[in-house]
Amino acid sequence: MVKSMTGFGRGAYEDQTFSCTVEMKTVNHRYNEVAIRLPRFLNPLEDRLRKQILATVSRGRIDVFISAAVTGSSGSRLKVDEELALAYHEALGKIAKTLGAADNALGIGAELLHIARCPEVIVPQDVSPDLEELWPKLQQAAAQALEQLAAMRSVEGENIAADMAARADLIAAKLAQVEVRAPQIVSEYQTKLQERLNALLAGAKVQVEPERLLQEAAVFADRTNITEEIVRLKSHLLQFKAILKQEVPVGRKLDFLVQEFNREANTIGSKANDYQLAQLVVEIKAEIEKIREQLQNLE
């Protein structure tokens, strides 16, 4: 199935300890390029995520945006410096004794609150999450985003393929007209040549030998013969339609084939010594260019 290179997908995961959102956007690109933006604590998982994406997307620029948060007991903890708290308690006791106040003048509750507010007694402590535990969760969100992305790329790819197939049929129809017109050119050339010679030799007692006339017509026919080009272009069109039905990425293959379309059309145009045939070639090349433009968006 032909796929477009443009699309968007979004996936999410959430439980009591971890939540994340994965968004993927793809655009046209000659090769395959992945740019991932994710929280720092997930950096070690970037390579695994890249491999997961490249297993699905084979061409285009992929921008990946990940937001994630660790919640609950596994996210952060508070560390209590017990020795420092005891030192503050003893210091408060000494101050009370110096001032002649009772040891429990503040009251146990007030003293606890006071010591808790003292610097470095209670310190937040980040806890590194277990990445092996988080990876399946992130992988699940990424898989959901990739599924949506692939679906969008497939729908657009089918529309592009249908348009290109229709244009290939138009080229085939124009080529059939070229094939009909080509033999007539030689016959018309021979007739015109005979008429010109008769006009030039009118009144003179000179006759053109029929063999000489046939020889000139044969040279012209050989010089303007486009049978090989027509056959090759027909073959390329059949290959083009067949490749469109393949289940693998075909963008590069079709791009090469369309270059061959153009090569054969140019050769036909250069050999065409006829206005009608030249006009048909112009119309064929116009359709080839439209196909080429569409190909820039295929995987």
Buried (B, 14 or more C-beta within 10 A) or exposed (E): BBBBBBBBBBBBBEEEBBBBBBBBBBEBEEEBEBEBEBEEBBEEBBEBBBEBBEEBBBBBBBBBBBEBEBEEEBEEEEEEBEEBBEBBEEEBBEEBEEEEEEEEEBEEEEBEEBBEEBEEBBEEEEEEBEBEEBBEBBBBBBBBBBEBBBEBBBEBBBEBBEEBBEBBEBBBEBBEBBBEBBEEBBEEBBEEBBEEBEEEEEEEEEEBEEEEBEEBBEEBBEEBEBEEBBEBBBEBBEBBBEBBEEEEBBBBBBBEBBEBBBBBBBBBBEBBEBEEBEBBBEBBBEBBBBBBEBBEBBB
